């Protein structure tokens, strides 16, 4: 863990990776989605809480169920993506803590404090969504994360029984380079960082 990754790996994960809006007509096998999850699950979360839940939508039926919740600008790129992931969180994630964090009674920290449970679920679920994007890049997939959808419609269509809450969507597949815009600027170190 003490060495910097080689330049090619850094390019794949960060420097050359892009957010795709268009997709090649290439399938993503379920085994690749399993490989992706088996990486992202190791990203750290508070008290190993792991509140994120993921729905990998890869069928025409699943896409049809999602489509009414999408904003107009996200329909085409989502309908043509091989996979769309709903990144969600389980508000009752703490029920898994006896298994995930067994050396203390962490469940009681959250079960008795709904406000803390909600902020923890949202924050750490979002973090796990970022791990999903990096894991996708690590296993050779491209990603396009997005908002631009009706959370209430997604939750009603996909999570009525589980009570999970949607956060954001990520399209996955092999990106079409023709769909890319020029890379947007980023803030410099001096603009974004304070050293104290």
N, CA, C and O of each residue as an XYZ file, in Angstrom:
784
protein
N       0.814     -1.201      0.000
C       0.000      0.000      0.000
C       0.855      1.261      0.000
O       0.313      2.366      0.024
N       2.170      1.124     -0.026
C       3.017      2.303      0.129
C       3.536      2.859     -1.189
O       4.299      3.825     -1.179
N       3.151      2.288     -2.313
C       3.657      2.757     -3.593
C       2.545      3.364     -4.430
O       1.404      2.902     -4.400
N       2.891      4.405     -5.178
C       1.942      5.012     -6.103
C       1.670      4.038     -7.239
O       2.584      3.359     -7.706
N       0.432      3.966     -7.685
C       0.094      3.137     -8.836
C       0.866      3.610    -10.059
O       1.294      4.762    -10.137
N       1.033      2.705    -11.005
C       1.755      3.098    -12.212
C       0.933      4.108    -13.012
O      -0.284      4.173    -12.839
N       1.569      4.899    -13.883
C       0.863      5.954    -14.617
C      -0.331      5.452    -15.424
O      -1.340      6.151    -15.526
N      -0.236      4.260    -15.996
C      -1.362      3.742    -16.782
C      -2.591      3.520    -15.906
O      -3.714      3.801    -16.324
N      -2.379      3.016    -14.694
C      -3.505      2.808    -13.779
C      -4.101      4.138    -13.338
O      -5.322      4.266    -13.246
N      -3.263      5.122    -13.067
C      -3.768      6.442    -12.686
C      -4.540      7.082    -13.829
O      -5.553      7.745    -13.605
N      -4.063      6.886    -15.057
C      -4.800      7.398    -16.224
C      -6.173      6.746    -16.314
O      -7.176      7.425    -16.538
N      -6.217      5.411    -16.138
C      -7.484      4.677    -16.273
C      -8.494      5.082    -15.208
O      -9.690      5.176    -15.480
N      -8.010      5.318    -14.008
C      -8.914      5.651    -12.908
C      -9.287      7.132    -12.868
O     -10.406      7.479    -12.490
N      -8.349      8.012    -13.259
C      -8.568      9.445    -13.062
C      -8.261     10.302    -14.284
O      -9.163     10.916    -14.854
N      -6.995     10.346    -14.687
C      -6.556     11.387    -15.624
C      -7.165     11.285    -17.005
O      -7.462     12.309    -17.620
N      -7.360     10.085    -17.507
C      -7.930      9.909    -18.841
C      -9.387      9.440    -18.797
O     -10.052      9.388    -19.832
N      -9.878      9.102    -17.617
C     -11.269      8.633    -17.481
C     -12.208      9.800    -17.722
O     -11.913     10.934    -17.345
N     -13.331      9.521    -18.346
C     -14.294     10.565    -18.674
C     -15.698     10.120    -18.282
O     -15.949      8.938    -18.050
N     -16.603     11.083    -18.214
C     -18.013     10.807    -17.981
C     -18.686     10.680    -19.341
O     -18.736     11.642    -20.106
N     -19.200      9.500    -19.637
C     -19.741      9.232    -20.977
C     -21.236      9.508    -21.039
O     -21.980      9.282    -20.085
N     -21.645     10.010    -22.210
C     -23.052     10.270    -22.510
C     -23.580      9.357    -23.606
O     -24.787      9.312    -23.841
N     -22.698      8.630    -24.279
C     -23.082      7.722    -25.352
C     -22.337      6.406    -25.191
O     -21.275      6.344    -24.572
N     -22.915      5.361    -25.761
C     -22.430      4.015    -25.460
C     -22.271      3.180    -26.718
O     -23.065      3.286    -27.652
N     -21.237      2.349    -26.733
C     -21.079      1.362    -27.784
C     -22.083      0.231    -27.553
O     -22.509     -0.025    -26.426
N     -22.439     -0.422    -28.621
C     -23.385     -1.537    -28.532
C     -22.621     -2.795    -28.142
O     -22.454     -3.711    -28.946
N     -22.161     -2.824    -26.896
C     -21.410     -3.955    -26.350
C     -22.017     -4.323    -25.011
O     -22.174     -3.464    -24.143
N     -22.361     -5.588    -24.832
C     -22.994     -5.978    -23.555
C     -22.002     -5.956    -22.397
O     -20.788     -6.022    -22.587
N     -22.554     -5.861    -21.205
C     -21.783     -5.987    -19.971
C     -22.305     -7.229    -19.262
O     -23.441     -7.236    -18.787
N     -21.495     -8.278    -19.185
C     -21.994     -9.512    -18.553
C     -22.185     -9.348    -17.041
O     -21.521     -8.533    -16.400
N     -23.092    -10.126    -16.499
C     -23.343    -10.086    -15.060
C     -22.081    -10.397    -14.262
O     -21.911     -9.892    -13.153
N     -21.197    -11.224    -14.816
C     -19.952    -11.537    -14.110
C     -19.095    -10.279    -13.925
O     -18.377    -10.159    -12.932
N     -19.168     -9.346    -14.874
C     -18.427     -8.087    -14.755
C     -19.031     -7.221    -13.646
O     -18.301     -6.535    -12.930
N     -20.350     -7.250    -13.503
C     -21.002     -6.493    -12.438
C     -20.643     -7.072    -11.063
O     -20.454     -6.333    -10.097
N     -20.553     -8.389    -10.992
C     -20.116     -9.035     -9.747
C     -18.675     -8.637     -9.418
O     -18.355     -8.337     -8.268
N     -17.814     -8.636    -10.434
C     -16.415     -8.239    -10.252
C     -16.332     -6.795     -9.739
O     -15.548     -6.489     -8.841
N     -17.144     -5.924    -10.317
C     -17.195     -4.528     -9.909
C     -17.619     -4.420     -8.439
O     -16.968     -3.735     -7.650
N     -18.711     -5.098     -8.078
C     -19.177     -5.017     -6.695
C     -18.140     -5.579     -5.722
O     -17.946     -5.046     -4.629
N     -17.480     -6.653     -6.133
C     -16.503     -7.280     -5.247
C     -15.284     -6.396     -5.008
O     -14.508     -6.666     -4.091
N     -15.096     -5.351     -5.805
C     -14.083     -4.331     -5.508
C     -14.656     -3.222     -4.642
O     -14.076     -2.873     -3.614
N     -15.789     -2.666     -5.049
C     -16.309     -1.481     -4.362
C     -16.665     -1.760     -2.921
O     -16.619     -0.848     -2.095
N     -17.020     -2.992     -2.590
C     -17.442     -3.303     -1.218
C     -16.333     -3.112     -0.196
O     -16.597     -3.029      1.003
N     -15.075     -3.041     -0.674
C     -13.960     -2.863      0.248
C     -13.669     -1.404      0.566
O     -12.823     -1.130      1.417
N     -14.336     -0.462     -0.081
C     -14.141      0.947      0.246
C     -14.624      1.225      1.659
O     -15.640      0.670      2.076
N     -13.922      2.071      2.408
C     -14.295      2.308      3.808
C     -15.575      3.113      3.968
O     -15.877      4.002      3.172
N     -16.315      2.781      5.012
C     -17.506      3.525      5.434
C     -17.482      3.629      6.952
O     -16.800      2.856      7.624
N     -18.231      4.587      7.488
C     -18.302      4.774      8.944
C     -18.769      3.493      9.624
O     -19.814      2.942      9.278
N     -17.990      3.026     10.588
C     -18.328      1.812     11.339
C     -18.631      0.637     10.411
O     -19.431     -0.238     10.743
N     -17.986      0.628      9.248
C     -18.216     -0.423      8.247
C     -19.703     -0.571      7.934
O     -20.185     -1.670      7.660
N     -20.426      0.557      7.978
C     -21.881      0.528      7.887
C     -22.408      0.073      6.534
O     -23.486     -0.518      6.468
N     -21.687      0.328      5.465
C     -22.051     -0.158      4.126
C     -23.535      0.033      3.809
O     -24.219     -0.938      3.484
N     -24.051      1.274      3.897
C     -25.483      1.472      3.703
C     -25.941      1.477      2.245
O     -27.142      1.412      1.981
N     -25.014      1.553      1.302
C     -25.426      1.642     -0.104
C     -26.073      0.341     -0.557
O     -25.699     -0.753     -0.133
N     -27.049      0.500     -1.429
C     -27.690     -0.619     -2.108
C     -27.707     -0.256     -3.580
O     -27.859      0.914     -3.932
N     -27.553     -1.248     -4.440
C     -27.393     -1.014     -5.870
C     -28.387     -1.854     -6.655
O     -28.544     -3.049     -6.405
N     -29.049     -1.221     -7.598
C     -29.901     -1.946     -8.533
C     -29.260     -1.796     -9.908
O     -29.179     -0.692    -10.448
N     -28.807     -2.909    -10.467
C     -28.209     -2.929    -11.797
C     -29.320     -3.216    -12.807
O     -29.795     -4.346    -12.920
N     -29.718     -2.197    -13.522
C     -30.803     -2.340    -14.496
C     -30.181     -2.652    -15.852
O     -29.446     -1.838    -16.411
N     -30.486     -3.855    -16.380
C     -29.866     -4.281    -17.628
C     -30.842     -4.898    -18.606
O     -30.435     -5.383    -19.662
N     -32.127     -4.890    -18.275
C     -33.133     -5.455    -19.169
C     -34.015     -4.345    -19.735
O     -34.085     -3.248    -19.183
N     -34.676     -4.646    -20.831
C     -35.616     -3.684    -21.431
C     -36.744     -3.373    -20.456
O     -37.205     -2.234    -20.382
N     -37.189     -4.376    -19.712
C     -38.268     -4.171    -18.748
C     -37.827     -3.221    -17.625
O     -38.577     -2.335    -17.214
N     -36.615     -3.421    -17.147
C     -36.096     -2.548    -16.101
C     -35.938     -1.118    -16.581
O     -36.260     -0.174    -15.860
N     -35.438     -0.958    -17.813
C     -35.272      0.391    -18.376
C     -36.634      1.061    -18.565
O     -36.772      2.260    -18.320
N     -37.640      0.297    -18.998
C     -38.978      0.856    -19.179
C     -39.555      1.325    -17.841
O     -40.273      2.324    -17.787
N     -39.247      0.616    -16.783
C     -39.703      0.982    -15.444
C     -39.023      2.271    -14.957
O     -39.628      3.068    -14.240
N     -37.761      2.462    -15.356
C     -36.993      3.629    -14.950
C     -37.320      4.870    -15.783
O     -37.284      5.989    -15.272
N     -37.634      4.673    -17.047
C     -37.770      5.789    -17.993
C     -38.702      6.907    -17.532
O     -38.332      8.070    -17.693
N     -39.884      6.642    -16.969
C     -40.774      7.739    -16.570
C     -40.179      8.667    -15.511
O     -40.650      9.793    -15.352
N     -39.168      8.222    -14.792
C     -38.562      9.042    -13.744
C     -37.435      9.929    -14.263
O     -36.974     10.818    -13.547
N     -36.985      9.701    -15.492
C     -35.828     10.423    -16.018
C     -36.201     11.790    -16.557
O     -37.273     11.973    -17.134
N     -35.305     12.752    -16.364
C     -35.498     14.045    -17.021
C     -35.222     13.856    -18.516
O     -34.515     12.933    -18.921
N     -35.789     14.738    -19.313
C     -35.712     14.611    -20.778
C     -34.278     14.451    -21.279
O     -34.013     13.639    -22.165
N     -33.362     15.219    -20.714
C     -31.976     15.177    -21.172
C     -31.229     13.902    -20.842
O     -30.140     13.674    -21.368
N     -31.787     13.069    -19.985
C     -31.105     11.834    -19.585
C     -31.725     10.577    -20.193
O     -31.224      9.475    -19.973
N     -32.799     10.729    -20.947
C     -33.490      9.542    -21.462
C     -32.643      8.784    -22.474
O     -32.418      7.586    -22.302
N     -32.170      9.440    -23.513
C     -31.464      8.734    -24.591
C     -30.221      8.030    -24.078
O     -30.004      6.856    -24.378
N     -29.404      8.734    -23.308
C     -28.159      8.113    -22.855
C     -28.401      6.970    -21.874
O     -27.598      6.041    -21.790
N     -29.514      7.039    -21.127
C     -29.820      5.973    -20.189
C     -30.440      4.769    -20.894
O     -30.128      3.626    -20.562
N     -31.299      5.017    -21.846
C     -31.940      3.910    -22.563
C     -30.945      3.136    -23.419
O     -31.153      1.951    -23.678
N     -29.863      3.787    -23.865
C     -28.874      3.103    -24.706
C     -27.702      2.529    -23.915
O     -26.902      1.770    -24.462
N     -27.592      2.881    -22.637
C     -26.510      2.326    -21.813
C     -26.773      0.843    -21.558
O     -27.913      0.461    -21.293
N     -25.747      0.010    -21.631
C     -25.955     -1.410    -21.334
C     -26.484     -1.665    -19.924
O     -27.278     -2.579    -19.703
N     -26.031     -0.842    -18.972
C     -26.449     -1.002    -17.573
C     -26.656      0.385    -16.979
O     -25.870      1.300    -17.223
N     -27.709      0.528    -16.208
C     -27.893      1.732    -15.389
C     -28.008      1.283    -13.945
O     -28.800      0.400    -13.617
N     -27.215      1.895    -13.094
C     -27.211      1.542    -11.678
C     -27.971      2.607    -10.891
O     -27.679      3.798    -11.002
N     -28.936      2.175    -10.107
C     -29.516      3.062     -9.106
C     -28.647      2.922     -7.862
O     -28.580      1.852     -7.256
N     -27.987      4.005     -7.489
C     -27.223      4.026     -6.245
C     -28.192      4.527     -5.176
O     -28.668      5.661     -5.230
N     -28.467      3.671     -4.219
C     -29.436      3.966     -3.173
C     -28.807      3.689     -1.812
O     -27.668      3.231     -1.721
N     -29.558      3.971     -0.772
C     -29.109      3.580      0.567
C     -30.293      3.015      1.343
O     -31.453      3.341      1.091
N     -29.956      2.176      2.276
C     -30.953      1.545      3.141
C     -31.037      2.350      4.435
O     -30.085      2.341      5.215
N     -32.150      3.049      4.687
C     -32.259      3.817      5.930
C     -32.112      2.959      7.184
O     -31.748      3.467      8.245
N     -32.390      1.679      7.069
C     -32.257      0.762      8.208
C     -30.965     -0.049      8.117
O     -30.903     -1.190      8.574
N     -29.932      0.555      7.520
C     -28.639     -0.123      7.364
C     -28.109     -0.669      8.674
O     -27.394     -1.671      8.685
N     -28.452     -0.020      9.781
C     -27.914     -0.393     11.089
C     -28.331     -1.793     11.528
O     -27.727     -2.365     12.436
N     -29.368     -2.351     10.885
C     -29.763     -3.724     11.224
C     -28.681     -4.727     10.829
O     -28.656     -5.845     11.343
N     -27.790     -4.335      9.921
C     -26.684     -5.206      9.499
C     -25.431     -5.027     10.354
O     -24.469     -5.781     10.205
N     -25.432     -4.039     11.246
C     -24.212     -3.755     12.006
C     -23.767     -4.872     12.944
O     -22.561     -5.028     13.134
N     -24.667     -5.665     13.549
C     -24.161     -6.785     14.343
C     -23.268     -7.724     13.527
O     -22.353     -8.340     14.072
N     -23.531     -7.833     12.236
C     -22.685     -8.651     11.359
C     -21.467     -7.865     10.874
O     -20.355     -8.392     10.864
N     -21.671     -6.596     10.468
C     -20.607     -5.826      9.831
C     -19.635     -5.181     10.820
O     -18.484     -4.921     10.469
N     -20.078     -4.924     12.034
C     -19.258     -4.251     13.051
C     -19.491     -4.941     14.385
O     -20.037     -4.337     15.308
N     -19.076     -6.223     14.498
C     -19.518     -7.075     15.606
C     -18.852     -6.826     16.955
O     -19.308     -7.368     17.963
N     -17.797     -6.031     17.007
C     -17.067     -5.908     18.264
C     -17.684     -4.908     19.254
O     -17.180     -4.744     20.365
N     -18.767     -4.243     18.852
C     -19.479     -3.361     19.782
C     -20.935     -3.238     19.311
O     -21.272     -3.661     18.205
N     -21.773     -2.672     20.136
C     -23.188     -2.526     19.794
C     -23.398     -1.231     18.995
O     -23.997     -0.279     19.496
N     -22.904     -1.202     17.758
C     -23.047     -0.015     16.911
C     -24.482      0.178     16.450
O     -24.874      1.298     16.123
N     -25.269     -0.879     16.418
C     -26.665     -0.749     15.991
C     -27.395      0.298     16.826
O     -28.160      1.097     16.285
N     -27.168      0.301     18.133
C     -27.875      1.221     19.024
C     -27.519      2.679     18.754
O     -28.320      3.566     19.051
N     -26.336      2.951     18.197
C     -25.953      4.328     17.882
C     -26.945      4.960     16.904
O     -27.241      6.152     16.976
N     -27.450      4.129     15.990
C     -28.282      4.632     14.899
C     -29.766      4.319     15.089
O     -30.621      5.135     14.746
N     -30.071      3.151     15.628
C     -31.474      2.756     15.802
C     -32.203      3.720     16.721
O     -33.410      3.920     16.586
N     -31.483      4.312     17.645
C     -32.086      5.230     18.602
C     -31.886      6.696     18.232
O     -32.238      7.588     19.004
N     -31.323      6.946     17.056
C     -31.048      8.320     16.633
C     -31.330      8.436     15.134
O     -30.397      8.359     14.334
N     -32.595      8.621     14.732
C     -32.956      8.649     13.312
C     -32.204      9.702     12.499
O     -31.866      9.456     11.341
N     -31.938     10.868     13.086
C     -31.231     11.919     12.346
C     -29.806     11.474     12.016
O     -29.332     11.673     10.897
N     -29.132     10.878     12.983
C     -27.783     10.376     12.749
C     -27.801      9.241     11.733
O     -26.923      9.152     10.875
N     -28.803      8.377     11.834
C     -28.911      7.266     10.881
C     -29.072      7.789      9.459
O     -28.430      7.284      8.538
N     -29.920      8.794      9.272
C     -30.165      9.316      7.922
C     -28.919      9.964      7.331
O     -28.567      9.686      6.184
N     -28.254     10.813      8.087
C     -27.065     11.479      7.550
C     -25.950     10.471      7.299
O     -25.201     10.609      6.331
N     -25.831      9.465      8.150
C     -24.813      8.427      7.963
C     -25.108      7.594      6.730
O     -24.205      7.290      5.950
N     -26.371      7.222      6.550
C     -26.749      6.426      5.377
C     -26.502      7.201      4.093
O     -25.945      6.658      3.139
N     -26.910      8.464      4.059
C     -26.749      9.265      2.849
C     -25.275      9.523      2.544
O     -24.836      9.342      1.409
N     -24.517      9.941      3.540
C     -23.106     10.264      3.330
C     -22.322      9.030      2.874
O     -21.592      9.076      1.883
N     -22.482      7.946      3.598
C     -21.690      6.762      3.282
C     -22.191      6.041      2.037
O     -21.404      5.422      1.321
N     -23.504      6.116      1.770
C     -24.027      5.571      0.525
C     -23.504      6.331     -0.681
O     -23.206      5.735     -1.715
N     -23.393      7.660     -0.547
C     -22.825      8.473     -1.617
C     -21.368      8.098     -1.843
O     -20.917      7.964     -2.981
N     -20.642      7.932     -0.752
C     -19.244      7.526     -0.846
C     -19.121      6.193     -1.576
O     -18.241      6.026     -2.421
N     -19.992      5.251     -1.257
C     -19.950      3.965     -1.942
C     -20.306      4.090     -3.420
O     -19.815      3.315     -4.242
N     -21.153      5.053     -3.764
C     -21.433      5.312     -5.172
C     -20.193      5.789     -5.913
O     -19.987      5.437     -7.074
N     -19.362      6.592     -5.244
C     -18.095      7.010     -5.845
C     -17.161      5.810     -6.009
O     -16.464      5.696     -7.017
N     -17.150      4.919     -5.019
C     -16.345      3.706     -5.167
C     -16.817      2.891     -6.369
O     -16.005      2.292     -7.074
N     -18.128      2.869     -6.601
C     -18.665      2.141     -7.743
C     -18.073      2.679     -9.046
O     -17.690      1.898     -9.917
N     -17.997      3.991     -9.186
C     -17.445      4.585    -10.408
C     -15.982      4.189    -10.582
O     -15.566      3.813    -11.678
N     -15.208      4.271     -9.514
C     -13.792      3.895     -9.609
C     -13.621      2.404     -9.862
O     -12.745      2.003    -10.628
N     -14.449      1.581     -9.229
C     -14.380      0.141     -9.462
C     -14.738     -0.184    -10.909
O     -14.113     -1.047    -11.525
N     -15.745      0.505    -11.455
C     -16.117      0.288    -12.855
C     -14.930      0.587    -13.761
O     -14.615     -0.199    -14.654
N     -14.278      1.711    -13.536
C     -13.101      2.053    -14.335
C     -11.991      1.023    -14.150
O     -11.295      0.677    -15.104
N     -11.828      0.540    -12.934
C     -10.769     -0.430    -12.653
C     -10.977     -1.746    -13.388
O     -10.004     -2.421    -13.724
N     -12.233     -2.124    -13.645
C     -12.509     -3.395    -14.334
C     -12.767     -3.189    -15.826
O     -13.250     -4.092    -16.509
N     -12.443     -1.997    -16.326
C     -12.505     -1.770    -17.769
C     -13.818     -1.245    -18.306
O     -14.058     -1.311    -19.511
N     -14.673     -0.726    -17.443
C     -15.926     -0.131    -17.890
C     -15.846      1.384    -17.806
O     -15.041      1.937    -17.056
N     -16.682      2.041    -18.579
C     -16.838      3.486    -18.482
C     -18.104      3.778    -17.690
O     -19.002      2.940    -17.599
N     -18.164      4.979    -17.119
C     -19.290      5.348    -16.264
C     -19.766      6.753    -16.598
O     -18.989      7.608    -17.022
N     -21.049      6.969    -16.399
C     -21.650      8.283    -16.529
C     -22.624      8.498    -15.399
O     -23.774      8.066    -15.472
N     -22.170      9.169    -14.347
C     -23.029      9.428    -13.193
C     -23.941     10.603    -13.492
O     -23.570     11.503    -14.244
N     -25.136     10.601    -12.906
C     -26.065     11.692    -13.164
C     -27.119     11.820    -12.080
O     -27.483     10.862    -11.398
N     -27.589     13.051    -11.958
C     -28.820     13.351    -11.240
C     -29.877     13.440    -12.340
O     -29.880     12.608    -13.247
N     -30.754     14.405    -12.284
C     -31.702     14.577    -13.379
C     -32.731     13.466    -13.478
O     -32.975     12.923    -14.555
N     -33.334     13.134    -12.337
C     -34.430     12.161    -12.315
C     -35.270     12.446    -11.082
O     -34.849     13.175    -10.184
N     -36.437     11.875    -11.050
C     -37.369     12.071     -9.945
C     -37.160     10.956     -8.925
O     -37.545      9.810     -9.156
N     -36.547     11.303     -7.797
C     -36.254     10.299     -6.770
C     -37.515      9.615     -6.267
O     -37.521      8.404     -6.045
N     -38.573     10.376     -6.086
C     -39.814      9.786     -5.556
C     -40.363      8.736     -6.517
O     -40.843      7.690     -6.080
N     -40.299      9.002     -7.815
C     -40.775      8.021     -8.798
C     -39.904      6.773     -8.801
O     -40.417      5.656     -8.880
N     -38.591      6.954     -8.714
C     -37.690      5.796     -8.661
C     -37.961      4.977     -7.409
O     -38.042      3.750     -7.465
N     -38.099      5.658     -6.286
C     -38.331      4.940     -5.027
C     -39.653      4.178     -5.060
O     -39.734      3.056     -4.560
N     -40.697      4.781     -5.649
C     -41.990      4.103     -5.743
C     -41.922      2.903     -6.673
O     -42.533      1.869     -6.402
N     -41.176      3.036     -7.778
C     -41.106      1.960     -8.770
C     -40.208      0.809     -8.332
O     -40.484     -0.346     -8.656
N     -39.138      1.109     -7.600
C     -38.141      0.079     -7.305
C     -38.034     -0.291     -5.828
O     -37.584     -1.391     -5.509
N     -38.436      0.603     -4.914
C     -38.141      0.389     -3.497
C     -39.362      0.449     -2.590
O     -39.228      0.673     -1.387
N     -40.551      0.254     -3.152
C     -41.769      0.344     -2.341
C     -41.744     -0.654     -1.189
O     -42.233     -0.348     -0.102
N     -41.187     -1.835     -1.405
C     -41.175     -2.862     -0.356
C     -39.964     -2.746      0.563
O     -40.077     -2.967      1.768
N     -38.805     -2.402      0.001
C     -37.577     -2.399      0.806
C     -37.410     -1.131      1.628
O     -36.771     -1.156      2.681
N     -37.982     -0.009      1.156
C     -37.794      1.259      1.853
C     -36.471      1.934      1.547
O     -36.153      2.965      2.140
N     -35.691      1.370      0.627
C     -34.439      2.014      0.228
C     -34.750      3.364     -0.389
O     -35.877      3.612     -0.819
N     -33.749      4.241     -0.432
C     -33.915      5.582     -1.001
C     -32.862      5.810     -2.082
O     -31.669      5.610     -1.852
N     -33.313      6.229     -3.255
C     -32.388      6.483     -4.359
C     -31.592      7.754     -4.096
O     -32.067      8.694     -3.460
N     -30.363      7.749     -4.609
C     -29.471      8.895     -4.464
C     -29.119      9.452     -5.845
O     -29.473     10.586     -6.169
N     -28.418      8.651     -6.658
C     -28.094      9.065     -8.010
C     -28.003      7.852     -8.907
O     -28.060      6.716     -8.436
N     -27.859      8.091    -10.207
C     -27.785      7.027    -11.202
C     -26.402      7.012    -11.834
O     -25.737      8.044    -11.925
N     -25.977      5.834    -12.270
C     -24.718      5.702    -12.999
C     -24.953      4.784    -14.190
O     -25.328      3.624    -14.023
N     -24.732      5.304    -15.386
C     -24.751      4.458    -16.573
C     -23.390      3.791    -16.709
O     -22.356      4.416    -16.475
N     -23.398      2.520    -17.088
C     -22.169      1.743    -17.244
C     -22.139      1.076    -18.608
O     -23.175      0.724    -19.173
N     -20.949      0.912    -19.115
C     -20.754      0.205    -20.373
C     -19.412      0.574    -20.964
O     -18.479      0.945    -20.251
N     -19.328      0.466    -22.284
C     -18.138      0.884    -23.012
C     -18.521      2.165    -23.735
O     -19.329      2.157    -24.664
N     -17.923      3.267    -23.288
C     -18.315      4.567    -23.791
C     -17.975      4.774    -25.259
O     -16.995      4.237    -25.776
N     -18.804      5.558    -25.906
C     -18.572      5.960    -27.297
C     -17.781      7.260    -27.269
O     -18.306      8.283    -26.830
N     -16.519      7.246    -27.731
C     -15.702      8.464    -27.680
C     -16.332      9.639    -28.430
O     -16.056     10.795    -28.107
N     -17.170      9.359    -29.422
C     -17.813     10.439    -30.175
C     -18.797     11.227    -29.311
O     -19.186     12.335    -29.681
N     -19.200     10.680    -28.177
C     -20.168     11.366    -27.319
C     -19.504     12.334    -26.351
O     -20.191     13.057    -25.629
N     -18.182     12.356    -26.328
C     -17.480     13.172    -25.337
C     -17.388     14.632    -25.753
O     -17.192     14.951    -26.926
N     -17.530     15.498    -24.781
C     -17.225     16.916    -24.938
C     -15.758     17.108    -24.566
O     -15.175     16.238    -23.918
N     -15.145     18.229    -24.960
C     -13.799     18.497    -24.441
C     -13.827     18.499    -22.913
O     -14.814     18.905    -22.300
N     -12.744     18.045    -22.316
C     -12.693     17.976    -20.853
C     -12.844     19.375    -20.262
O     -12.192     20.322    -20.701
N     -13.703     19.484    -19.274
C     -13.905     20.756    -18.589
C     -12.743     21.030    -17.637
O     -12.087     20.098    -17.173
N     -12.488     22.301    -17.347
C     -11.380     22.635    -16.442
C     -11.637     22.100    -15.030
O     -12.770     21.800    -14.652
N     -10.575     21.994    -14.285
C     -10.647     21.639    -12.871
C      -9.970     22.752    -12.075
O      -9.133     23.478    -12.611
N     -10.324     22.885    -10.818
C      -9.662     23.851     -9.960
C      -8.231     23.415     -9.695
O      -7.954     22.221     -9.576
N      -7.329     24.370     -9.604
C      -5.938     24.072     -9.267
C      -5.830     23.757     -7.785
O      -6.755     24.002     -7.011
N      -4.689     23.214     -7.408
C      -4.406     22.935     -5.989
C      -4.603     24.194     -5.153
O      -5.250     24.146     -4.107
N      -4.056     25.309     -5.599
C      -4.141     26.549     -4.831
C      -5.551     27.089     -4.719
O      -5.868     27.776     -3.748
N      -6.408     26.795     -5.690
C      -7.792     27.259     -5.650
C      -8.667     26.414     -4.723
O      -9.635     26.918     -4.154
N      -8.334     25.152     -4.571
C      -9.216     24.225     -3.859
C      -8.700     23.762     -2.507
O      -9.426     23.113     -1.754
N      -7.458     24.087     -2.193
C      -6.823     23.489     -1.007
C      -6.260     24.577     -0.094
O      -5.675     25.557     -0.554
N      -6.450     24.382      1.195
C      -5.749     25.178      2.203
C      -4.871     24.252      3.010
O      -5.302     23.168      3.404
N      -3.662     24.660      3.255
C      -2.749     23.920      4.132
C      -2.626     24.694      5.434
O      -2.266     25.871      5.433
N      -2.922     24.035      6.533
C      -2.842     24.719      7.842
C      -2.000     23.926      8.801
O      -1.816     24.337      9.947
